Amino acid sequence: MSARRYELVFSDGAGEARDAVTVERTPAAGPGGHPVYEDATGIIRAEISDRGEVRMLASGGHQETPQGVVARPLPEAPDSAAPNVA
């Protein structure tokens, strides 16, 4: 089963981490049949398999999809609607 949220880590050609972004699961499925995840802006979109394989998806024209992206599952976010108990 896939996580609800992932951190996508983008690296340069030398394998050094350059940038990271959090993505959340959407109701959509990608071309491989796996869940599609996107960031808050909807610009970063990726299909992530249950084995953590990442397929970046273009969200607009003339967009180049990066290679070598790693997906790290994130823990479930605490329910912000739950009351704080002291």
N, C-alpha and C positions, 0 to 999 in steps of 0.2 A: 504494500500500500504506500502511496506517495504522501509526502508531507504536505501540509497546507501552505507553508512558507519556506522559501529557500533564500540563501545569500548567493548571488552569482558573483564569482570572482573572475575578473578579466585580467589577463597577463600580457606582457609584451613578448616579443619574439624570443627573448632569453629566458622566459619562464618566470620572470619576476612579477609579483602581483602589482597591478597598476591601479585598479579601481574595483569597488564592490558595490552592489546594489541589492536591495531586498525586493523579492517578487512574491506575489501571492497567487494562489490557484484561482483560475477563472472557470466558468462552466464549459468552456470550449475544449475541444480535443484537436490535437495537431495532426499533420499528415501521417504520422506513425501510429495514431490512435491513443497517444498518451496525453495527459492533461497539459493545458497551456497555462503558463504563469506570466504575469506582467507586473511592472512596477506601478507606482501611484500615478505616473503621467501617461501610462499606456504606450510609451515609446519603446521600452525594453520588453520584448516578448520572447518567450522560450518554451519549447516543448521539453519536458523533463520526464524520462522514463522512471520506472520503479527501481531501476539499478543506478540511477543518478546520471544517466547519459543525457547530455544537453544538445538540443538542436535549436539554434537561434532562429527566430522568425522575423522577417522584415515587417515593419509596421507602416511603412510608407515607401513611396517611389524613390529610386536612386540610393537606397540604403544598402550599405555593405554589411553583411553579417560577420561578426568576428569569429575566429577559430580559437580553440584552446580555452574555452570557458569552463570553469569548474562550479558545480552546484553543491552547496553545503546546506543540509536540512537545518532549519531553525526550530526551536521548541515552540509549542503553541503559545500565542500571546495570551496573557491573563485577561479574563473577561472584565473589560473596563466598566461594565454596567453593574458588577457585583459591589455591594456596599463594603466599605472598609470596616473591619471589626478590630477594635483595640483590645 
